[in-house]
Amino acid sequence: MNIHPSAVVDPEAELDPTVTVGAFSVIEANVKIGKGTRVASHVRISGPCTIGEENRIDSFAALGGAPQDVGYQDEATELIIGNNNQIREYVSIHRGTIKGGGKTVIANNTMIMAYAHLGHDCQIADHVIIVNAAQLSGHTEVAAHATVGGLTGTHQFSRIGKFCFIGGGSAVSKDVPPYAMVTGERGGMKISGLNKVGLRRNGFDRETIKKIEQAYQILFHSDLLHNDALDKVEQELGGNEAVDELVDFIRASKRGVVRRTKSS
C-alpha cells in the first residue's frame, strides 16, 4: 500500500494493497476499500463504509459520516460505494438511517462533482452525473444515466428517472419521469422536452425514441385525466420496454410527477 506517512489509517480498516492514501487523510475503523482506489490528501472516510475498486476520491471529501437526522441514535448504518466512481473535492455523503433501510448506496461509474452533498439513504444508480454543488436530501433516488445539474436541490424521497437531465439551479419537489429534460424553481419545475440527445448517445433506436415521444404526447400534452392517459399509453404503446418503464415509474409515484410547460 502507498499510504502517506501523515495519513491516519485505523488498524481495523481493511484496504487492498493497491490502495493509495494521500497526505493528512483519515480512514476510520470499519472501512473497507477495494483494489486500485485512490484517496487524495485531506479526505475523511468514516465507517461502516465499503468502497469498491478503481474509485477516485479527491481532497476534502467527507464520506460515511453520521446522517443528519434527529432520530439517529448511533446505529451501525452504512455507506456503500461501488466501482469506477469519481468523487470530487469537498463532496459529502452520509450513511443511512435505520428507518430508511440502513444504507446509502452509490453504484458504479458515477461522477459526483465538487461540493455536492448526498444525504442519508440516497440511492444512486449506475452512470449518474451529479454536478457541482447539487444538494440531494435524504432518501433521494436517482436512476441510471440521469444528470442532476449544478446547484440543484431535491426534496426528501424525490425520485429521478432514467436518462433525465435536470437543469442547473433547479428545485426538485416532485418525481422526475424518465427521459425528461426539466428545470425550474420549487413548485414551478416543468418538463421542457425529451432528452433526445442523451437517448441517442446511449443507443436508443429511432423507433424507441418515437414511441417515448408518443407516450409523452399522451401523458403530458393531451387533456386526458392522469389515469386515463396512463391506460391509453399502455393500450397503444405497451410492450416497449422504455415505455413500460415510464408508465411503471409514474404509477409508482407517491409525490406526483413534474408536468410540462404550456409551450412545450
C-alpha positions as CSV (number, residue, x, y, z in Angstrom):
1,M,0.0,0.0,0.0
2,N,1.1,3.5,-0.8
3,I,0.0,5.4,2.4
4,H,1.5,8.8,3.1
5,P,3.2,8.9,6.4
6,S,1.0,11.7,7.6
7,A,-2.2,9.8,6.9
8,V,-4.1,8.2,9.8
9,V,-5.5,4.7,9.0
10,D,-7.2,2.8,11.8
11,P,-5.8,-0.7,12.2
12,E,-9.3,-2.1,11.8
13,A,-9.8,-0.6,8.4
14,E,-9.3,-3.1,5.5
15,L,-7.5,-1.6,2.5
16,D,-6.4,-3.6,-0.6
17,P,-2.6,-3.5,-1.0
18,T,-3.1,-1.4,-4.2
19,V,-5.0,1.4,-2.5
20,T,-3.2,4.8,-2.3
21,V,-3.9,7.3,0.5
22,G,-2.7,10.9,0.4
23,A,-1.3,13.2,3.0
24,F,-3.4,14.0,6.1
25,S,-6.3,11.8,5.2
26,V,-8.1,9.9,7.9
27,I,-9.6,6.5,7.4
28,E,-11.5,5.2,10.4
29,A,-12.4,1.7,11.6
30,N,-15.0,-0.4,9.8
31,V,-13.9,1.0,6.4
32,K,-13.2,-1.4,3.5
33,I,-11.6,-0.1,0.3
34,G,-11.1,-2.3,-2.9
35,K,-8.2,-2.5,-5.2
36,G,-6.9,0.4,-7.3
37,T,-8.9,3.1,-5.4
38,R,-7.0,6.3,-4.9
39,V,-7.7,8.5,-1.9
40,A,-6.2,12.0,-2.2
41,S,-5.0,14.2,0.6
42,H,-7.2,15.6,3.4
43,V,-10.0,13.0,2.9
44,R,-12.0,11.7,5.8
45,I,-13.8,8.3,5.5
46,S,-15.9,7.1,8.4
47,G,-17.3,3.6,8.9
48,P,-19.2,1.5,8.5
49,C,-18.3,2.1,4.8
50,T,-17.5,-0.2,1.9
51,I,-15.8,1.3,-1.2
52,G,-15.2,-0.8,-4.2
53,E,-12.5,-0.9,-6.9
54,E,-10.8,1.8,-9.0
55,N,-12.5,4.8,-7.4
56,R,-11.0,8.3,-7.3
57,I,-11.7,10.3,-4.1
58,D,-10.5,13.8,-4.2
59,S,-9.3,16.2,-1.5
60,F,-11.6,17.3,1.4
61,A,-14.3,14.7,0.6
62,A,-16.1,13.5,3.7
63,L,-17.6,10.1,3.3
64,G,-19.6,7.9,5.6
65,G,-20.4,10.5,8.2
66,A,-23.4,10.1,10.6
67,P,-26.7,11.1,9.0
68,Q,-28.2,14.5,9.7
69,D,-31.3,13.0,11.2
70,V,-32.6,14.0,14.6
71,G,-33.8,10.4,15.2
72,Y,-30.4,8.9,14.6
73,Q,-29.1,7.0,17.7
74,D,-25.6,5.9,16.6
75,E,-26.9,2.8,14.9
76,A,-24.4,0.9,12.7
77,T,-25.8,2.0,9.4
78,E,-23.5,2.2,6.4
79,L,-22.4,3.8,3.1
80,I,-21.8,1.5,0.1
81,I,-19.9,2.8,-2.9
82,G,-19.3,0.6,-6.0
83,N,-16.6,0.7,-8.6
84,N,-15.1,3.3,-11.0
85,N,-16.7,6.3,-9.4
86,Q,-15.2,9.8,-9.3
87,I,-15.9,11.7,-6.1
88,R,-14.5,15.2,-6.4
89,E,-13.4,17.9,-3.9
90,Y,-15.5,18.7,-0.9
91,V,-18.2,16.1,-1.6
92,S,-20.1,14.9,1.5
93,I,-22.0,11.6,1.6
94,H,-23.7,10.4,4.7
95,R,-24.6,6.9,6.0
96,G,-28.1,5.6,6.0
97,T,-30.7,5.5,8.8
98,I,-32.5,2.5,10.3
99,K,-35.9,3.8,9.2
100,G,-34.5,4.4,5.7
101,G,-33.2,0.9,5.3
102,G,-29.8,1.5,6.8
103,K,-27.8,2.1,3.6
104,T,-26.8,4.9,1.4
105,V,-25.7,3.4,-1.9
106,I,-23.7,4.8,-4.8
107,A,-23.5,2.3,-7.6
108,N,-20.9,2.3,-10.4
109,N,-19.4,4.7,-12.9
110,T,-20.8,7.8,-11.4
111,M,-19.3,11.3,-11.3
112,I,-20.1,13.4,-8.2
113,M,-18.6,16.8,-8.8
114,A,-17.2,19.3,-6.3
115,Y,-19.2,20.5,-3.3
116,A,-22.1,18.1,-3.9
117,H,-23.9,16.6,-0.9
118,L,-25.8,13.3,-0.8
119,G,-27.9,12.9,2.3
120,H,-28.7,9.7,4.3
121,D,-30.4,6.8,2.5
122,C,-29.9,8.2,-1.0
123,Q,-29.8,5.5,-3.8
124,I,-27.7,6.5,-6.8
125,A,-27.7,4.1,-9.8
126,D,-25.0,3.5,-12.5
127,H,-23.6,6.2,-14.8
128,V,-25.2,9.1,-12.9
129,I,-23.6,12.6,-13.1
130,I,-24.2,14.9,-10.1
131,V,-22.9,18.4,-11.0
132,N,-21.1,20.9,-8.7
133,A,-22.9,21.9,-5.5
134,A,-26.1,19.8,-6.1
135,Q,-27.7,19.0,-2.8
136,L,-29.6,15.7,-2.5
137,S,-31.8,15.4,0.5
138,G,-32.2,12.1,2.4
139,H,-33.9,9.2,0.6
140,T,-33.5,10.7,-2.9
141,E,-33.4,8.1,-5.6
142,V,-31.5,8.8,-8.9
143,A,-31.9,6.2,-11.7
144,A,-29.3,5.2,-14.2
145,H,-27.8,7.7,-16.7
146,A,-29.5,10.7,-15.1
147,T,-27.8,14.1,-14.8
148,V,-28.5,16.4,-11.9
149,G,-27.5,19.9,-12.7
150,G,-25.3,22.2,-10.6
151,L,-26.8,23.9,-7.6
152,T,-29.9,21.7,-7.8
153,G,-31.7,20.7,-4.6
154,T,-34.1,17.8,-4.1
155,H,-36.8,17.2,-1.6
156,Q,-36.7,14.1,0.6
157,F,-38.0,11.0,-1.1
158,S,-37.8,12.5,-4.5
159,R,-37.3,10.1,-7.4
160,I,-35.3,11.0,-10.6
161,G,-35.9,8.7,-13.5
162,K,-33.6,7.1,-16.1
163,F,-31.9,9.3,-18.6
164,C,-33.3,12.5,-17.1
165,F,-31.5,15.8,-17.4
166,I,-32.2,18.4,-14.7
167,G,-31.1,21.9,-15.5
168,G,-28.8,23.8,-13.1
169,G,-30.3,25.7,-10.2
170,S,-33.5,23.6,-10.1
171,A,-35.5,22.6,-7.1
172,V,-36.9,19.1,-7.3
173,S,-40.0,18.7,-5.2
174,K,-41.8,16.0,-7.3
175,D,-40.7,12.9,-9.1
176,V,-39.0,13.5,-12.4
177,P,-40.2,11.0,-15.0
178,P,-37.7,9.0,-17.1
179,Y,-36.2,10.6,-20.3
180,A,-37.3,14.1,-19.5
181,M,-35.4,17.4,-19.6
182,V,-36.7,19.6,-16.7
183,T,-35.8,22.8,-15.0
184,G,-37.4,25.3,-12.6
185,E,-37.7,26.5,-9.0
186,R,-39.6,24.8,-6.3
187,G,-43.2,24.4,-7.2
188,G,-42.5,25.7,-10.7
189,M,-40.4,22.9,-12.1
190,K,-41.6,21.8,-15.6
191,I,-40.7,19.4,-18.3
192,S,-39.2,21.4,-21.2
193,G,-38.7,18.5,-23.6
194,L,-37.4,15.0,-24.1
195,N,-33.8,14.2,-23.6
196,K,-33.3,13.1,-27.2
197,V,-29.5,13.8,-27.2
198,G,-29.0,11.6,-24.1
199,L,-31.1,8.8,-25.6
200,R,-29.3,8.8,-28.9
201,R,-25.9,8.9,-27.2
202,N,-26.9,5.8,-25.2
203,G,-28.0,3.7,-28.1
204,F,-31.8,4.2,-28.2
205,D,-33.0,3.5,-31.7
206,R,-35.3,5.8,-33.6
207,E,-38.4,3.6,-33.2
208,T,-38.0,3.5,-29.4
209,I,-37.4,7.3,-29.2
210,K,-40.5,7.8,-31.4
211,K,-42.6,5.6,-29.0
212,I,-41.3,7.6,-26.0
213,E,-42.3,10.8,-27.8
214,Q,-45.8,9.4,-28.5
215,A,-46.1,8.4,-24.8
216,Y,-45.1,11.9,-23.7
217,Q,-47.7,13.5,-26.0
218,I,-50.4,11.4,-24.5
219,L,-49.2,11.8,-20.9
220,F,-48.3,15.5,-20.8
221,H,-49.9,17.2,-23.8
222,S,-53.4,15.7,-24.0
223,D,-56.4,16.7,-22.0
224,L,-56.9,13.2,-20.6
225,L,-57.1,12.6,-16.9
226,H,-54.0,11.2,-15.3
227,N,-55.1,7.5,-15.1
228,D,-56.9,7.6,-18.4
229,A,-53.7,8.8,-20.1
230,L,-51.6,6.0,-18.5
231,D,-54.2,3.5,-19.6
232,K,-54.1,4.9,-23.2
233,V,-50.3,4.6,-23.3
234,E,-50.4,1.0,-22.1
235,Q,-53.1,0.1,-24.6
236,E,-51.4,1.8,-27.6
237,L,-47.7,1.6,-26.9
238,G,-47.4,-1.1,-24.2
239,G,-44.8,-3.8,-24.8
240,N,-42.0,-1.4,-25.5
241,E,-39.5,-1.7,-22.5
242,A,-38.8,2.0,-22.3
243,V,-42.5,3.0,-22.5
244,D,-43.4,0.4,-19.9
245,E,-40.7,1.7,-17.5
246,L,-42.1,5.2,-18.0
247,V,-45.6,4.1,-17.1
248,D,-44.5,2.0,-14.1
249,F,-42.5,4.9,-12.8
250,I,-45.4,7.3,-12.9
251,R,-47.8,4.8,-11.4
252,A,-45.5,4.2,-8.5
253,S,-45.1,7.9,-7.7
254,K,-46.2,9.0,-4.3
255,R,-45.2,12.6,-4.6
256,G,-46.7,13.2,-8.1
257,V,-44.6,13.9,-11.2
258,V,-43.3,17.0,-12.8
259,R,-45.5,18.2,-15.6
260,R,-44.9,20.0,-18.9
261,T,-44.7,23.7,-19.6
262,K,-47.6,25.2,-21.6
263,S,-45.4,25.8,-24.6
264,S,-43.5,22.5,-24.7
